[in-house]
Amino acid sequence: MHHLVIIGNGIAGVTCARHVRKRSHCRITLISSESRHFFSRTALMYVYMGHLKYEHTKPYEDGFWAKNRLELVQKHVAQVVTGRKELLFDDGSTLAYDQLVIASGSRPNTFGWPGHDLPGVQGLYSLQDLERLEARTPHIRRAVVVGGGLIGIELAEMLHSRRIPVTFLVRERHFWGSVLPAEEAQMIGRHVREHHIDLRLQTELAEIKGDAASGVQAVVTKDGEEIPCQFVGVTAGVTPAVDWLAGSGIETGRGVLVNECFQTNVPDVYAIGDCAQYRTPPPGRKAVEQVWYTGRMHGETLALTLTGKRTPYAPGHWFNSAKFLDIEYQTYGQVGSALGANEATFYWEHPGGKKSLRVNYHPHSRQTLGFNAFGIRLRHEVCDRWLTEKRPVEYVVSRLREANFDPEFYRRHDREIVDAFLRHREREQPSNVFSTSTAD
């Protein structure tokens, strides 16, 4: 029987396996050295915070896999021998494949800081990271988190939930300044500080002090400040986990190099998820996409190709969502940290400083290019449709009520936003008149 082997049981690998099973009776094996069963990686923080138990993070009951004839192997792949279509495990055993999907994910970045290998220094990515965090933090007096992205704010919130004082080191001028425009970054920065998290902007780590016996004792910044602590969370981004493919003949750059159908340079070998790197990225997308939503789309798309319906990846408009403490965040389409050529922007922020909306658009055609929403839930299908239909910014702002997805009794801010846009248009083009009943 034809044998499909998938290395990695994260969202990309598991989605691929499930969708292949819907279309094929082939033998399917999922391999992971992290955990036997698929779990929601984004829910790890809620296990630590006491909102969930680990078993609650598994979307499928343990019997699901055998019922659907999905074989599970909990081992570590040491080598891919493509010439023999064989995997070599670190225990010396082997497994043959007919088709191979690499969905090995990513690993936390490390920058070789002195002391980075001390006990009490770690990232937050794997189940094992959560276990180490649980073991290390019950008796610590202070923690430092290094890196101002989504994982950094999650780890800071986790530690804060256990009343552990946290200093948060961010080397940029604003929180997550490589992604968020300045206004949103400043808003989130204020919100972080309001939660009594010690946010230090434009502050870089130079050294972690301590010893192997007692672990971390302090960090030293590049400005020479020494901050006592007993735990350091390293959350300075992630890198595709591909080092283990050295010598396999599978071409890599930052990630495993793939074409539009996720094929590598080696026949019958594919890559999806965080570890994949497009040779030619789809329009408007990056070469490496390390987001839960894109991993799911990768798996669904590749399953079609693996079962005889060759399907190029066509992801459509960019989308992501997250939560900064208790402020929800959604982004659609093209919204960078700074305006690009032929981009204009409208930004509204509620006086309370917890809600905002940004719409980027082309200054001449008026076509909407993207949205950022903080503290306001928008309907994905509506925003996606507006981008596809290339609706002008006036059309979008006048119809925000259609996209509002807040619960029934949440206060709406449509009128305030429209009034703010009217003032924005007067400053932008005083001679133009904007009507809230803009025609289709």
Order of alpha helices (4+ residues) and beta strands (2+ residues): beta-alpha-beta-alpha-alpha-beta-beta-beta-beta-beta-beta-beta-alpha-beta-alpha-beta-alpha-beta-beta-beta-beta-beta-beta-beta-beta-beta-alpha-beta-beta-beta-beta-beta-alpha-alpha-alpha-alpha
